[in-house]
Amino acid sequence: MNYLQYFEKGKVVEACIAGSGDFGRGVLRQARQMEKLSARIAIDINPEKAAEALRHAGISDAQIMVCHSKSDAEKAWQEGMFIATGAFETIQALPFDILVESTGIPDVGARHAEAALLAGKHVGIATKETESVVGPYLTSLAYQQGRLFTPLDGDQPSLLIGLLTWARTLGFEIIAAGKSSEYDFIWDEASDTVTCNGTAFPAPGLKELWELPPGQERDMVEARSKLLAAIPQISVPDLCEMVNVANATGLRPDRPEFHAMVLRTAEVPTLWTFRAKVGHCRALSAWKCLIAYADQMN
């Protein structure tokens, strides 16, 4: 795939970034290195925080204007300034191409996305909670407007959607789909603990459950889950992301008893094969798999 063929010669995509957290700041920084992407607008409920995100991307104070009105924003745009603002309405008439919605606030994300589409902009959605609830509506609205409403490439759900649709174009039948959790389980054999999100939990006997002997896969996975029951094994981001995949692909959510399997990386294909053989995965999408990593084994 030659990605350069996707862009018109000389065309630079103008992006507006809503949300000045880690994701939004990352896009602002990366855009500074990309010839085909310009990100001159940052939105945050606190416009000073938006300005700080622009500074973090390497933009000097002399190039940044904090705008509180449409006229301020229009003036700043015409002068080639970078714009920090606290409201989408302030900048929605400016000639940018795409809104990157990364506020992480479901209702705000929905309002931003709808307003952007109605204003003739494309929308790339990183606020997964918004997409999981009103994604189908926004997709339909984008279609009516002749615009795109799309997850952003590189995030787990978009990568999974891409893999599924790629396989379907090749004629494969998709019987199951899943993703790893947002949070890794890291086993320390010496201390018999598993660390997740910086917190260590006791895991006595995990060594005996490290392998999945043929014919005992279900029992071993259930035993691991019970042993690590003190660690949260379902997270809101995981559920939202799999809803987004289901909405985009037509796969149906999996059954609760199959959720949150604690697996080593190499075991994922083994367990998918096992479940497909016994008929539990056909036409279903698993919510997630948790991946256990060991720092002293394998």
VODRENLUM-114033 format. One record per residue (C-alpha): x negated, z, y. Coordinates in steps of 0.001 Angstrom, whole numbers, plus 500000, padded with zeros to 6 digits. Layout:
BEGIN
east, up, north
X, Z, Y
...
***
This chain:
BEGIN
east, up, north
500000, 500000, 500000
498517, 498938, 503335
499964, 501406, 505826
498606, 499462, 508793
501090, 496699, 507995
503939, 499056, 508851
503087, 499033, 512544
503620, 496329, 515115
500370, 495116, 516606
499638, 497152, 519703
502711, 499384, 519226
502158, 503110, 519801
504903, 505432, 518537
505892, 508019, 521135
506897, 511352, 519618
508575, 514453, 521017
507750, 517691, 519177
510459, 520372, 519093
509031, 523719, 518034
505601, 525062, 518951
504823, 526946, 515759
502161, 526031, 513216
503848, 522787, 512180
504477, 521552, 515713
500973, 522467, 516825
499546, 520633, 513850
501360, 517425, 514803
500241, 517737, 518419
496614, 518171, 517344
496689, 515345, 514790
498287, 512939, 517249
495210, 513254, 519422
493224, 511522, 516660
495750, 508798, 515847
495672, 505430, 517581
499280, 504626, 516698
500870, 507980, 517595
501287, 509629, 520980
502841, 513093, 521352
503238, 513848, 525041
506298, 516109, 524869
506492, 519656, 523478
509691, 521722, 523437
510021, 525443, 522874
512622, 527998, 523928
509769, 529377, 526022
508289, 526400, 527904
505057, 528295, 528488
504629, 528498, 524723
505084, 524721, 524561
502391, 524350, 527215
500100, 526622, 525213
500636, 524424, 522138
499515, 521403, 524161
496421, 523288, 525325
495728, 524204, 521696
495736, 520468, 520935
492915, 519973, 523413
494893, 518941, 526493
493717, 520344, 529816
495939, 522249, 532230
495530, 519437, 534746
497283, 517061, 532307
500247, 519370, 531536
503424, 519775, 533571
506029, 522428, 532730
509381, 520760, 533464
512673, 522544, 534086
514760, 519548, 535171
515333, 515937, 534209
513821, 514772, 537493
510674, 516816, 536893
510381, 515325, 533404
510880, 511768, 534655
508205, 512260, 537328
505770, 513760, 534825
506342, 510906, 532377
505789, 508246, 535007
502537, 509938, 536015
501276, 509962, 532422
501398, 513756, 532125
501997, 515836, 529013
505356, 517604, 529262
506258, 521152, 528233
509908, 522130, 528449
512432, 524607, 527120
515381, 522277, 526487
515874, 518949, 524736
518368, 517887, 527410
515552, 517899, 529972
513672, 515092, 528219
516254, 513260, 526092
516433, 510285, 528489
512682, 509661, 528373
511542, 506581, 526398
510071, 508296, 523339
510761, 506900, 519867
511118, 509864, 517541
511947, 513555, 517672
509980, 515736, 515261
512277, 518729, 514718
510168, 521706, 513615
511771, 524712, 515303
512658, 526318, 511973
515964, 527501, 513489
518885, 525919, 511575
521502, 525668, 514359
518969, 524621, 516990
517557, 522007, 514625
521045, 520599, 514043
521780, 520356, 517779
518409, 518758, 518516
518743, 516200, 515710
522304, 515218, 516611
521525, 514898, 520318
518407, 512831, 519603
520266, 510407, 517335
523073, 510004, 519864
520403, 509292, 522475
519036, 506468, 520343
515990, 508277, 518948
514755, 508487, 515375
514456, 512000, 513881
511838, 513391, 511517
513087, 516738, 510194
510799, 519611, 509240
513461, 522316, 509605
514496, 522330, 505964
517381, 524756, 506491
519040, 522306, 508878
518551, 519394, 506507
519948, 521284, 503514
523227, 522038, 505313
523915, 519040, 507577
521385, 516495, 506311
524045, 514140, 504853
525959, 514154, 508151
522813, 513453, 510185
521785, 510707, 507767
525191, 509079, 508198
525013, 509461, 511978
521554, 507876, 512017
522875, 504938, 509998
525719, 504453, 512500
523216, 504546, 515366
520781, 502158, 513700
518159, 504901, 513558
516366, 506957, 510913
516890, 510585, 509960
514142, 511408, 507505
512075, 514217, 506010
508449, 514122, 507029
505875, 512665, 504664
503501, 515205, 503164
505985, 518049, 502678
506987, 518852, 499083
510581, 517569, 499197
509610, 514269, 500837
506820, 513742, 498319
509227, 514453, 495458
511831, 512080, 496916
509138, 509435, 497254
508005, 509889, 493664
511566, 509742, 492330
512533, 506642, 494272
509257, 504939, 493361
509956, 505579, 489676
513501, 504294, 490003
512304, 501042, 491573
510228, 500551, 488399
513301, 500984, 486228
512608, 504480, 484898
515483, 506836, 484139
515004, 510155, 485930
516104, 513078, 483776
514610, 515981, 485738
512796, 516825, 488941
511246, 519977, 490314
508624, 521445, 492588
506269, 524370, 492707
507138, 527411, 494747
505966, 527972, 498291
503908, 530891, 496968
501183, 530950, 494320
500697, 533721, 491761
496994, 534535, 491419
495990, 536509, 488336
492953, 538772, 488354
492172, 539448, 484713
489709, 542233, 485502
492259, 544349, 487375
495323, 543163, 485442
497086, 542284, 488686
498850, 539258, 490083
498635, 538659, 493831
501365, 536866, 495762
501470, 536542, 499540
498571, 538983, 499880
500209, 541741, 497800
498852, 542709, 494379
501328, 543610, 491618
500408, 545227, 488267
500618, 542790, 485354
499529, 544639, 482198
499622, 542405, 479151
499602, 539079, 480982
496571, 538004, 478965
498717, 538019, 475827
501192, 535725, 477576
498594, 533302, 478943
499163, 530575, 476342
502416, 528892, 475248
502206, 528517, 471460
504293, 525639, 470094
507754, 526810, 469234
507451, 529942, 471374
507596, 528340, 474818
510962, 529789, 475821
510120, 533319, 474658
506758, 533319, 476415
508164, 532058, 479707
510949, 534655, 479595
508412, 537394, 478850
506266, 536346, 481805
509274, 536425, 484093
510173, 539950, 482979
506574, 541142, 483337
506390, 539802, 486907
509956, 540738, 487880
508710, 542880, 490790
507461, 539715, 492514
510178, 537698, 494294
510564, 534534, 492237
513194, 532760, 494335
512652, 531929, 497996
514929, 530387, 500605
512479, 527542, 501377
512410, 526537, 497700
516201, 526477, 497433
516590, 524525, 500689
513972, 521986, 499665
515587, 521314, 496297
518997, 520940, 497995
517373, 518333, 500238
516016, 516497, 497193
519432, 516646, 495499
521151, 515293, 498628
518687, 512422, 498876
518581, 511417, 495211
521957, 512306, 493709
520465, 514692, 491145
522497, 517834, 490558
521191, 521410, 490906
519864, 523051, 487777
521413, 526064, 486020
520363, 529550, 487225
518784, 530591, 483919
516235, 527792, 484250
515065, 528841, 487715
511671, 530202, 488676
509662, 529657, 485535
506188, 531171, 485855
503876, 528400, 484695
500238, 527455, 484822
499617, 524044, 486351
498813, 522345, 483045
501994, 523721, 481455
504411, 522004, 483826
504575, 518679, 481937
504764, 520550, 478611
507804, 522531, 479727
509523, 519482, 481222
509036, 517633, 477939
510301, 520609, 475953
513443, 520989, 478059
514139, 517267, 478014
513911, 517258, 474217
516425, 520063, 473862
518792, 518377, 476305
518797, 520854, 479182
517375, 518646, 481920
519203, 515350, 481604
520532, 514306, 485022
519648, 517720, 486456
517091, 518806, 489023
515286, 522092, 488541
515166, 524319, 491561
511493, 525084, 491211
508599, 526182, 489073
506279, 528964, 490116
502657, 528132, 489356
500324, 530868, 488177
496633, 530389, 488930
493820, 532466, 487423
490663, 533041, 489379
488562, 533891, 486348
489999, 531692, 483620
490324, 527893, 483371
***
